[in-house]
Amino acid sequence: MIKNVYSPILECYFKRAIDSFYSCIELEENSCLFKEIAISASDVQLERDSIKFLYNVMRSKHHVIEVSLNLLSKESNVGYYTLILNEENQALDDYLVFKTRNVNTFEY
């Protein structure tokens, strides 16, 4: 019952993150990002991972929403994309992290 009530809201957050991911990788200055992991952006499948509502009373009376997507290829999980939104649903930040085969990560 609870899942059915919140499902449309959660899906809106994931859609926002998916759209933001595609906007990020379509920027000309980011055209070289997928060379780091030696796969094409079109080979990456997005998987909904998590939505976190983060609240820290010590710093602010407001919360942020962190929406994360896993980046999958045929072989494995190649990284993740996270979009951070404020209470008004405005994007504050985003980051794209690739995992390499030797466990190091590259963050953009």
C-alpha positions in Angstrom: 0.0 0.0 0.0 2.7 2.5 1.0 4.7 1.7 -2.2 1.7 2.4 -4.4 1.2 5.8 -2.8 4.8 6.9 -3.2 5.7 5.2 -6.4 4.7 8.1 -8.7 6.7 10.5 -6.6 9.7 8.3 -6.5 9.5 7.7 -10.3 9.5 11.4 -10.9 12.8 11.7 -9.0 14.3 8.8 -11.0 13.1 10.4 -14.3 14.7 13.7 -13.3 18.0 11.9 -12.6 17.9 10.0 -15.8 17.2 13.2 -17.8 20.0 14.9 -16.0 22.4 12.0 -16.7 21.7 12.3 -20.4 22.1 16.0 -20.4 25.5 15.6 -18.6 26.9 13.2 -21.1 25.6 15.1 -24.1 27.6 18.2 -23.2 30.5 18.7 -25.6 33.0 19.2 -22.8 32.1 15.8 -21.5 32.4 13.9 -24.8 35.6 12.2 -23.6 34.2 10.8 -20.4 33.4 7.3 -21.6 36.9 6.9 -23.1 38.1 6.4 -19.5 36.2 3.1 -19.3 36.6 2.1 -22.9 32.8 1.7 -23.6 30.3 3.7 -25.5 27.7 5.8 -23.7 25.1 4.0 -25.8 26.2 0.7 -24.3 25.4 1.9 -20.7 22.1 0.8 -19.2 20.7 2.8 -16.3 19.4 1.1 -13.2 17.5 2.9 -10.5 19.5 2.6 -7.3 18.3 4.8 -4.4 16.7 8.0 -3.3 17.9 9.5 0.0 16.4 12.4 1.9 19.3 13.9 3.8 18.7 16.3 6.7 21.4 17.7 9.0 20.1 19.9 11.8 23.6 21.1 12.6 24.1 22.8 9.2 20.6 23.7 8.0 16.9 23.4 8.7 16.5 22.2 5.1 17.0 18.8 3.4 18.5 17.6 0.2 17.4 14.8 -2.0 20.1 12.5 -3.5 19.0 10.3 -6.4 21.4 7.6 -7.6 21.5 5.5 -10.7 23.8 2.5 -11.4 25.6 2.5 -14.7 25.6 -1.1 -16.1 27.3 -2.6 -19.2 27.0 -6.1 -20.5 30.1 -7.1 -18.4 29.5 -5.3 -15.1 28.6 -2.3 -13.1 30.7 0.5 -14.6 29.9 3.3 -12.1 27.1 5.5 -10.9 25.5 8.9 -11.4 24.0 10.9 -8.6 21.8 14.0 -8.8 21.4 16.2 -5.7 18.3 18.3 -5.4 17.1 20.9 -2.9 13.7 21.1 -1.3 12.3 23.1 -4.3 13.5 20.3 -6.7 16.3 22.4 -8.1 19.5 20.7 -9.0 22.3 21.6 -6.6 25.0 19.2 -7.9 25.6 16.0 -9.7 28.4 13.6 -10.1 29.4 10.8 -12.4 31.8 8.1 -11.1 33.3 5.4 -13.2 34.7 2.2 -11.7 37.8 0.8 -13.5 38.7 -2.9 -13.6 41.4 -2.4 -11.1 39.0 -1.0 -8.5 40.1 2.6 -8.8 37.4 5.1 -9.5 37.3 8.3 -11.6 35.0 11.1 -10.5 33.8 13.9 -12.7 
